[in-house]
Structures are given as C-alpha cells and as structure tokens.
C-alpha cells in the first residue's frame, strides 16, 4: 500500500506540472467567483449587510468548497479512468480498485487542501471576515474530510456503473451548499438534532462555532460529528463495493 501511495503521489506531481493551466484555471475561477460575490453584495447592499452572520457564512462557504472538491474528485477521476480504459487494470492491481481509490483520496486531500488555500484567502480578504483559528479546529476538519470521502465513494460507485456524472455533480453542489448554510445549532428541538443526521452537518456546525465566534462546540457535538462521519464512510465503502460487483457482473467495468 505504501508503494501505491508513493506512485500516486508522483503521478499527481507529474499531472500537475504537465497540465498546469487546467489546475490553475480552476483555482482562479473559484477565486474570481467568490471575490465578485462578496464585492457585489457589499456594493449593492452596503458593508453591514451580513452583520453578525458574516463569519458563519464565510465558514459555511469554506467548508462547502473543501467538501465538494473532495467528494467530486473521486467521481470525476473514475470517469476519466473509464474513458481512458484503465479501470480494469486498476481493478487487477494487488490492493484492488477500492484500495487504489482510497489511496488516491488521501493524495487528493493534500492536493485539494493545497489548491484551496488561495480560494480561502480570497474569501477572507474580499469578505472582511475575521476567523478565530483554534487547534481543536483540526478535529471537525478531519471529520469533514472523511465524511466527504464517504459521499465521494457513493458517487464513485455510480461512476463505475453509469460512467458520466457531470450533470449530477453540477446539481449536487446546490443542495450541499444549502445544507452547509443552514445553522442547525440555532434551530429549536427536534429540528436541530434531526438535522445532524444529514451528511457533514455536525462537522460544519462545529467549524462554525470554532472559527466564527470562537466558542467551544462541546464534546457532544464533536462525538456526533465523528459518529456521523463514520456512518457515512461505512455506507460509502459498502455502496462502492456493491457497485463494483455490479459493474463486473454486467461487464461494464472496462467499457465507456
């Protein structure tokens, strides 16, 4: 497995330097979109339009950007491999297709985290928000990344069978953004508790409390974020294995 991780890391570096405009174009596009959004809102509605909700909005956008990048990366990568006709070769490797996908997800976490730094800086500079970074923030960030990996396995399983998911990914980003913008921690019982059963919701709520007002989310919310992440990660692994089995039975693993 370490050898696979080493190979995938160098594969990422070679692809980065081989296609720099593809990578930098995506980063620049995201930076421009967020910069125009906050600049336009401040120009039309005034600098105090968001008020005390500014930090919560910025944290929600940051978490949404990171999560959607992670979960969509797996499906888009598998679709590219299917188009190139490499899925069968990956499935015949020693760790298997699931092992390769998990290693690539770990590498993509480093890649996406690195490429999202300028996007995060653009959001902070154009919004004027001030976030209180706390060492405890790493815990909900980790649960957010693992939960996004679980959802990415769902999409990756669909990509094995149906190959093209471009339109589905475009539609998925809007309900995911709405999920991140809802402040479940501020809702009355039972809606606040029920909302935490949705994917990534407890992690996003913990990040809003830590990075926004700098409050301690409490051990209950952190345990809930961990349980939510493990549940969706386990469901994602199970769904991916079943989709892989179905693709093999239908003979569509190596076709596009």
N, C-alpha and C positions, 0 to 999 in steps of 0.2 A: 504493500500500500504506500510505503514511503517513496518507492521508486515511481509509482504512478503520480504521486503528488509532485515529485521533482520534475517529471516530464511535463505535467500540465502547467506548472509554473513557468517553465521555459517556453512552452507553447504559447502561453499568454503574452510573454515578453516579445516573442517573435511576431505575433499577430499585432501587438501594439505598435511596434516600430515599422511593420510592413504596411499597415493601414492607419496612419496617424490622423488623417483627415476625417475618417469615419468616427473615431473616438472623440477627437476634439470638437467635431461638429455637433455631436450630441450634447456634450458638456456646454458648449457655447450657446446652443439653442435653449437649454434649460435656464442658463443664467439670464439670457435676454428676456425670456418669458416672465420669470419672477421679478426681474427688475422693472419691466414695463407694468406689471400688475400693481406692485406697491406704489410706484411713481404715479401711475394713472389714478389710483384710488385717492392718494393724497392730494393730487391736483384737483380732482372733481369734488371730493367730499371734505377736504380740509385735513390738516395734520392730526387732529384729535378724533378722527372718525372711529378708529378701533378702540380707543380708550384703554381700559384695563384689560381688554381681551386681546391685545396685540401679542403678548408673549405666548398665550395659549394658541393663537392662530399660527404663529411662526413655528412653534414646536410641532404642531399637527402637520404643517407642511413639510418640515424637515423629516419627520417620521414617515410620512406618506411617500416622499421622494425615495428614501432609503428602502422602504419595504417593497414598493412597486418595482424598483430597479432589480432587487434581488429575486422576487418571485417571477418576473417576466423574463429574466435572463436564462433560466433553465429551459423554459418552453421554446424560446427563440433559438437557443443553441441546439436543442434536439431537432427542431425543424430544419436548421441549416445542415446538420449531420445527415438527416434523412434525404435532403435534396442532393447532397454530395454522395450519397450511397455508402456511408461509413457506419451506420448503426449496427449492422450485422457484425462488422469487425470489432466494434466496441463491446458487443454482447458476448463475443467469444474470448475476450481477454480474461485473465485469471481472476481479477476482482469482480467481473461481471458488469453489466450495464449500470446497475444501481450503485455499485462501488465507484465506478468512474464518475457518475453523476454527483455523488456526494463529495468526491474529491474536487471536482470542478466547482461545486458550490462553495467549498471552503476557499478556493483560489479566487472565485468571483467576489467573495466577501471582501477580500483585500483590494481587489481591483475596483469594485464599486465604491467602497469606502474612500479610496484614494481619489477617484474621479469626482465624487460628490463634495469634496472639500471646497472647491471654488463655487459650487452651487450653494452650499451652506453659507459661505462668506457673502455671496451676492444677496441672499435673502436677509441676512443680518444687517448688511450695510444699507440696503435700499429700504428696509422696513424701519430701521432705527430701534429695533428691539434690543434689550439687554438681558441675556440669559445667564443664570447662575449655575455654572458647571460644578458638579459635585462628584466625588469619586464613586458614590453609590449609583450614579447615572449609568455606569457600565453594566450593571445588572439588568435593568429593563432594556438597554440597548441589545444585550445578548439574547434576551428572550424575544425581542422584536425580530432579530435576525433569524433565529431558529424557527419562529413562527412563520416568517416569510418563506423560509426553506420548505416548511410543510406545505404551504399553499403552492409553492413552486413545483413540488412533487405532484400535486394534483394536476396542474397544468402540463407538466412534463408527461404524465401518463396519458392525458388527452392528446398530446402531440405525437405520441407513439402510434396511436390508432388513427387519428384524423389528420395528422401532419400539419395542416395550416391553421393557425390560431391567431392570426394578425388582427382580425376584426374583433374577436373575443377579448383579446388583451386591450384593445382600444376602448371597448365598452366597460371592461372590468375596472379601469382606473378611476372612473367617476363614482361608482358606489363605494369603492375603497376609500376615496377621498372623503366622501360623506361620512363614512364610518369613523374616520380619524378626526373629523371636525366636531362630532357630537361629544359633548363633555358628560360622559356617563357618571363621573364622580359628582356632578352637580345635580343629577336627577333624583327625584324622590323614589322611595321604595314602592314597588319592586322593580321599576324600570332600570334603575341604576345597576342593580345586581344582575338582572337578566341580560343587560347589555354586555356584561363582562364575559358572557358565554360566547360572544361573537369573536371571530379570529382577530388577534392582535390588539383588541380593545383594552385589556388591562395594562399591557405594556405601554400603549400610547398614553393612557391616563397617568401612569406612574411617571412617564417622561414629562408630561405637562406640569405635574406638581413639583418635580425636582428642578426642571430648567426654568419654569416660569416664576412662580412666587418663591421658589426655594424651600418648599415645605417637604417634610418627611412623609412619604406615602404610607408608611406603616408596614409592618410585616405581613398583615393580611392581604393587602393589595399585591405585594411582591410575591407572596406564595400563590396567589390567584393567577398572576401573570405567568409564573413558572408552570403551574398546572395546565393553564390554557395552551401554552406553547407545546408542552409535551403531548397533550391530547391531539392537537392538530398535526404535530410532527409524526406521531404514530399513525394517524389516519392517512397522512400523505404517503408514508412509506408503504402501507398496506394497499392503497389505491394504485400506486406506481407498479408494485409487483403484480397486481391483478391485471392492469393494463398491459404490462409487458407479456404476461402469459397469454392474454387475448390476442395481442399482435402476432405472437408466434403461432398460435393456433390458426389464425386467419391468413398467415403467410404474408403479412403486410409490413413486417419489421424492416425488410431491406428494400421496400418499394416506396415510391413517392407519387 
